[in-house]
Amino acid sequence: LARDGRQGDSHLVRELSSRAWGKLVPEQKGDLWEVANAVPIIGQDVADFHQIAALSTGVPLLGVLKADADHMGLIISHGLPGRTFAIGETLSRAIHWFFGPYLNELAQELTAKWRQSLDEEKKEYLDKEKIDPTKLESIFYVVYAGGDDLFLLGPWDWTVRLALRLAQSFKEYTCRNPVFSLSAGLIFVKPHFPVHQFARLAEEALKQAKEERNRLCIWGTSLPWVKAQELMDLGEQWYERIRKGKLRRSLLGDLVRLSRQYRDPGRGRQPMFTPQLYYMLVRRLPTWSKNERDELAQRIKCLEHIEIPATWALWKTRRI
């Protein structure tokens, strides 16, 4: 496959081994053409946007996710050995199953993990909002999904988790064949934000991710999936440190501002960033050992997008 996505002289997809083909189309329960229909039900009604946002950790925001398998039309029409209708339909069914029944399963799995993660403070807050976590089958609202794409809403932090899991699962589902990849755009909005506006913004984020393919566009930055996972893992570490009183929220905000102040577009950070960084850490983290401060400083110096893990930690620790 050419870099610009056009068909080259050779087959677009290498012939799949029997093992890989068997993994692509596992035995299914029920209808292969079942669609994803996960939706949060509170009482007798579908949850509104304010209720879905209230399920978030920290700041109550909606995560809006649009994802799409890359080059799928091209793969089905030109990339399969033999190019028979039966082979094309088999692959089409297999991909649809991933964006249909499997998405329902993933929504249920993450909802169970969300339920387990609730602390007493969050449970009391949900009780005031008249939301019973034990009766929620899904915290995600699937607007549409099937074929090779999806569009859904959920609590902002758990929508990030779903996007990352979806990309990892798609890689495993397609036997890590490098021709198959997933691109996604993820934005965060307040629950009263107009639907047509956040749908447009999510589509723009997806288009940004698809400029290079196999990426997640989050907080306006297009990242390879592996890099996005690393930044979220770091953000989760900072979140735990803040929650345990080992790191101050204000320090993360100041570090982001410092990074932006000494950033040279196209050339990285200016030389004065490093001494200013060490000065800030020594002054603001007096109880930390020199080794702990040096380790944090080294980690920050190597970070190209410090605002992403910092925002993750700050949003999750914001008081409701």
Phi, psi and omega in degrees: 000127181292158182299329181273006176090358180276161182288134177265196182281334184260173178300144180286329182236132175293150180301135181277135176289164180299326179294315181293318181296321179295326180286327179296324184237077180287170176294133183247152173262125176083206188279126178296334183266015175300142182259158175286129182221027179299136181205140178280122178250125177241116186071241179253357189241157172291135181299141175275175186296324179296321179291321178295317179297327180294343179280352181290160171273126180079236184294131181278098180228158172268137168263129181243117187241128170237130182224154185206136175288135185282136172057025187294320177299320180293320180295314182292322185278331186228350190257000184259142178295129179090325179052038178276159180298321183296316180295317179298318179293322180298314179295318180300318178295319182296317179293320178298322179299322180297316182273002179245261182303321181294322179298322175300315180297318180295320178299318179293319180297314181290329176297320178296321179291322176300316181299320180291334184278350185291130174266176184297322180298316180292321179297320178295320179297315179295326178296320177295329179275003181061043177243121179260106183301330184290342182258002179273117177276335179210140173263001182251145178247106179278112178287309170204152177195149181138166186071249179224024179210173180204160177213118183213166178234157176186179172303138193304314185287325180282338174289326174298314180300318180296317180300315181294318178295321181298316180295317179295317180294322179296321177298315180291321182296326180264022174059030179058024173295120187295345179288329180271130178208169184231138173239148183211149173240132184228125178234166181231131183221160173287152187297340180269003182295138183301137184300313183296332180285314182287333175295319179293317180295322178294322178295320178295321178295320177297318178298322178296319178295325184282352176299327177243350178067158176057045185219165172243127173262115183222137185050039176076006182241129179270122186230146168300149184302321181297317180294319179299319179296318179299317181293322178291323177298319178294318178300323179292323176297316179294322177300315180295322178295319178295316182298328181268004177079016182264353180213139181266141179299321183298329180295318179298317177299318179292324178295322177296315179296321179296318180298318179291324182296322185253022178267130176257115181305124179082352184233004181083202184272150179287156183303330184286351182298316186297308179297325178294323179296311181297321179299315181297317183291320179296319183287323187265346181234062184293335182274350179280149175286163179300320180296320179295317179293319180297321180295316179295317180298316180297320179296318181291320180299329182273352183276127176273334184231066182297334183294337182287304176295329179294316179296319177304311182292320182291317180294321183289336183259005179287135180289139180285000000 
